[in-house]
Amino acid sequence: MKSDGRVARITEVIAGSPKSFEDAIIIGFRRASKTLRGITGLRVKEQRARVEDGKIVEFRVTLEVIFILES
């Protein structure tokens, strides 16, 4: 009997942007897409901002990238 089930994996990606959290997410997703095939979704696990001299200088996100393992 053949099984048609799928198996997914989650990998963590950390990305940063001087513009915004949204931009950091896009940067992280684009970079992950260069290496991982079969991405089906992602989750923003954490958001942080780096501050220097009283100003936000970088928005950082930790992403969980979900992708299907190839058979």
N, C-alpha and C positions, 0 to 999 in steps of 0.2 A: 504494500500500500504506500503510495507516494504522499509525502507531507508538503503542503504548499505554504508553510509558515515562514515568516520573516524574522530575522534577528537584527536588532539595532544595537548600536554602540553610542556612547556619549563621550566626547572628549572636551576638555576645557581649553578655552582660548582667552587670553587677556589682551585687550587692545586699548589704545589711548588716542585722544584727539584734543587739540587746543580749542576746538570750536564748541562741541556739545557732546552729551551722552549719546544722542542719536547718531552723530557722525562716528563716534567710537564704535558703536554697534555695526554700522555699515562697513567700516574699515576691518573690523574683526571678521565679519561674515565674508567679505571679499577675499581676505587672505586665506581663510579656512577653505573656501571654494576652490582655491588653486591646488590644494593638496587632497582634500576629501571629496569622494564621489558619493552620490546618493543621499545628500543632505535633505532631511525631511522637516527640520525645524530647529529652533534654538530657543534657549531660555536665558534671560538676563539674571544671573545668579547674584551679582553684586555690582554696585556703583560706588565709585569713590572719586574724589577730586583732590588734585595736588595744589597746594596753595604756597605762593611765595610773595612776600611783602604785602600781605593782606589782599592778594588777588588770586583768583582761580587761574592757574596756568595750564592745567591739563585735566580732562575728564577721562576717567578710566572705567572700563567695564570688564567683568569676568563673565564669559558666555559659556553655556553648555551647548555644544553643537551636537545634534542628533543625526545619525546617518545609518543607512541600512548596510549591513555587511554583505558583500558579494559572495555568491556561492561558487 
